[in-house]
Amino acid sequence: MEDQIIKKISIRLPGGNKQLEHLLEQNIPQGIHALIIGPGCEFVAIQLGKYYPDMNIIADDSDSVIQIRMNLKDEDRIKVKMMDYAKTDFEDGFFDLIYAQASISVSNKKEIVKELKRILSAQGILCAGDIVSLKKPVPEFVKDIWERSGLDPIDSTEIKNFYESKGIKCLSEKDFSTTLKDFYEKILFEISKATKSEKEADKKYFSRMKHESYAYLKLGGDKYIGFKSMIFRKLK
């Protein structure tokens, strides 16, 4: 089971395992309640469950929730729910750790970060991995990639200030943009090995990711699309 989840996270998530490694390098304090935002982080949930006995994952669509539950069928202690990231059902100050990897680089990011700060405990930790814009002006083919994926990346030089303006302090940041080449190459390999029935079952995903991978690897998207991992502490 764990080997299957490792494969899934390395293929499906920008940054691969680097963001989790970045977090664990910080000697994070053990706590009770932890939250993961978005699909594809099943392996992360298992690893962080060693530090946080109450592990939660939320996704904002039913298909993702079903897939996460299937992948974690042997991990009953991990709670999986469908929620709007900007309007969760959790109490104020509930979570000691919130982890989001490539899941909140969206147009309503301001509202989401405000919500995450609300549900973070005093001195709680937010580990955020963001798709970022590396260079301006952004060409139309890159804008098309982001529109298809529902992304609205912030400039790499501005992303830390964006978070800190919301009342959380950056403890550490790392640029993992170079991992995206491996991410997209693995996506193309996955697509090439997928069966006809698998492609028919999720046409939208395969079409979008084939287009996105080709644009990044062949059209120069690597000059404009990056990925940053940042670790923040709530100030108050």
Buried (B, 14 or more C-beta within 10 A) or exposed (E): EEEEBBEBBBBBBBBBBBBBBBBBEEEBEEBEBBBBBBBBBBBBBBBBBEBBEBBBBBBBEEEBBEBBBEBBEEBEEBEBBBBEBBEBEBEEBBBBBBBBBBBBBBEBBEBBBEBBBBBBBEEBBBBBBBBBBBEEEBBEBBEEBBEBBEBBBBBBEEBBEBBBEBBBEBBEBBBBBEBBEEBBBBBBEBBEEBEEEEBEEEEEBBEBBBBBBBBBBEEEBBEBBBBBBBBBBBEE
